[in-house]
Amino acid sequence: MFVHRHWARAEARVPSDEFPWTVAAVRGSDLGEDDARRRAEEAAKRAAAHVAEHGPWSREAAWRRDEEGYWYAAQCSAEEMVEELDDGRGRRIAAVTRNSYGALVLNAASVLFVDVDEPPKAGGLLGRLGLGSRDARMIAAMEAAALDEPSLRFEAFRTAGGFRVLVTGRPFDPAGDEAHALMRRLGVDPLYARLCRAQRCFRARLTPKPWRIAMAAPGVRFPFTSPENEVRLREWEIAYHERARGHGACTAFAVRGDDRPDTVATPVVALHARAVVTDGTPLA
């Protein structure tokens, strides 16, 4: 997983009169802040040299400009580590991070979560007529997948924007073709699938999106560029978690497939249970 305990940001000036930019890079490390800083510095220097030689719009480069005017080299998403879960032998199997808009996110190394905005179209006459409820289509997709691989368990949850499906029974590779074929079969959001490949993990949001509980995003980028920015985020966190009470990320909807417990996935499933609320609780 591209999830790290330590993150650092570094800048480098482009050695060119044609492109008088300062570019920046953010990189992570599990070894310590010094190692993260070294990686960020190296990445920023490579990016600056690339701009000087090829220009900023070459196919090999991807750039993002932040609110302070800095141009960032392509990178993994830097998210603050909140909690880690290991397998008892020191191997990280999941982590909770805070994403760019402040929500807590579960990152799972091999337990498959699928974000579904629109389930696959129904088959038969109903499908040809464009009929059939979203609920029915979601259940049908799960049942068909469970018939093809009986050892798997499919647990669907309603979210504010659609469905989330948790698949247990065996591990999956977040960048593997097998996982992505199954995700497509269940109606995965394509952007979510791309994120899984890029981050090398499956992701499931545990807490509400701030705008769904009448809050703005924190407006502070991680890693923090100043102590004041960290203070701003900590103050925002207090208000956010207070406002988030009484809201949930998802609610249980349907289960299909094998009913035997997956002991390897159990700790991750238990962690995800924090996001699940009972019927009637607002989803955000």
Long-range contacts (C-beta under 8 A, 24 or more apart in sequence): 1-92, 1-95, 1-107, 1-109, 1-174, 1-199, 1-200, 1-201, 2-28, 2-76, 2-77, 2-198, 2-199, 2-200, 2-201, 3-28, 3-79, 3-81, 3-92, 3-95, 3-97, 3-107, 3-199, 3-201, 4-28, 4-29, 4-30, 4-36, 4-81, 5-29, 5-30, 5-81, 5-84, 6-30, 6-31, 6-32, 6-33, 6-35, 6-36, 7-36, 7-78, 7-80, 7-222, 7-223, 8-33, 8-36, 8-37, 8-39, 8-40, 8-223, 9-40, 9-78, 9-223, 9-225, 10-37, 10-40, 10-41, 10-43, 10-44, 11-44, 11-70, 12-41, 12-44, 12-45, 12-47, 12-48, 13-48, 14-48, 14-51, 14-52, 15-48, 15-49, 15-52, 16-51, 16-52, 18-55, 19-51, 19-52, 19-55, 19-56, 21-48, 21-51, 21-56, 21-71, 22-70, 22-71, 23-47, 23-48, 23-51, 23-63, 23-70, 23-71, 23-72, 23-73, 24-70, 24-71, 24-72, 24-73, 25-72, 25-73, 25-75, 26-72, 26-75, 26-78, 26-223, 27-75, 27-76, 28-76, 28-78, 43-73, 43-75, 44-73, 46-73, 47-73, 66-221, 76-198, 76-199, 77-198, 77-199, 78-222, 78-223, 79-105, 79-222, 80-222, 80-223, 85-267, 85-268, 85-271, 93-267, 93-268, 94-267, 94-268, 94-271, 96-206, 96-271, 98-222, 99-205, 100-217, 100-221, 100-222, 101-209, 101-210, 101-217, 101-218, 102-210, 102-217, 102-218, 102-233, 102-236, 102-237, 102-240, 103-205, 103-206, 103-207, 103-208, 103-209, 103-210, 104-205, 104-206, 104-207, 105-203, 105-204, 105-205, 105-206, 106-203, 106-204, 106-205, 106-206, 106-268, 106-271, 106-272, 106-275, 107-199, 107-201, 107-202, 107-203, 108-201, 108-202, 108-203, 108-204, 108-268, 109-174, 109-200, 109-201, 110-171, 110-172, 110-173, 110-174, 110-202, 111-166, 111-167, 111-168, 111-171, 111-172, 111-202, 111-265, 111-268, 111-269, 112-166, 112-167, 112-168, 112-172, 112-179, 112-182, 112-183, 112-202, 113-164, 113-165, 113-166, 113-167, 113-202, 113-203, 113-204, 113-272, 114-164, 114-165, 114-166, 114-167, 114-182, 114-183, 114-186, 114-187, 114-188, 114-192, 114-202, 115-159, 115-162, 115-164, 115-188, 115-189, 115-192, 115-203, 115-204, 116-162, 116-163, 116-164, 116-165, 116-186, 116-187, 116-188, 116-189, 117-161, 117-162, 117-187, 117-189, 118-162, 118-187, 119-162, 119-163, 119-186, 119-187, 120-185, 120-186, 120-187, 134-162, 134-163, 135-253, 135-254, 137-187, 138-163, 138-165, 138-187, 138-253, 138-254, 139-254, 139-256, 141-185, 141-186, 141-187, 142-186, 142-254, 142-256, 142-257, 143-256, 144-185, 145-182, 145-185, 145-186, 145-257, 146-256, 146-257, 146-258, 149-257, 150-257, 150-258, 151-258, 152-257, 152-258, 153-255, 153-256, 153-257, 153-258, 153-259, 153-260, 153-262, 154-186, 154-255, 154-256, 154-257, 155-252, 155-254, 155-255, 156-253, 156-254, 156-255, 156-256, 157-250, 157-251, 157-252, 157-253, 157-276, 158-250, 158-251, 158-253, 158-283, 159-249, 159-250, 159-283, 160-209, 160-212, 160-249, 160-283, 160-284, 162-189, 163-187, 163-253, 164-204, 164-250, 166-204, 166-269, 166-272, 168-262, 168-265, 168-269, 169-257, 169-258, 169-262, 170-262, 171-264, 172-202, 174-199, 174-200, 174-201, 174-202, 175-200, 204-249, 204-272, 204-275, 205-249, 205-275, 206-249, 206-272, 206-274, 206-275, 207-240, 207-241, 207-244, 207-249, 207-275, 208-244, 208-247, 208-248, 208-249, 208-284, 209-284, 210-240, 212-247, 212-284, 213-240, 213-243, 213-244, 213-247, 213-284, 214-243, 215-239, 215-240, 215-243, 244-284, 246-281, 246-282, 247-277, 247-281, 247-282, 247-283, 247-284, 248-275, 248-276, 248-277, 248-281, 248-282, 248-283, 248-284, 249-275, 249-276, 249-277, 249-283, 249-284, 250-275, 250-276, 250-277, 250-283, 251-276, 251-277, 251-278, 251-279, 251-281, 251-283, 252-276
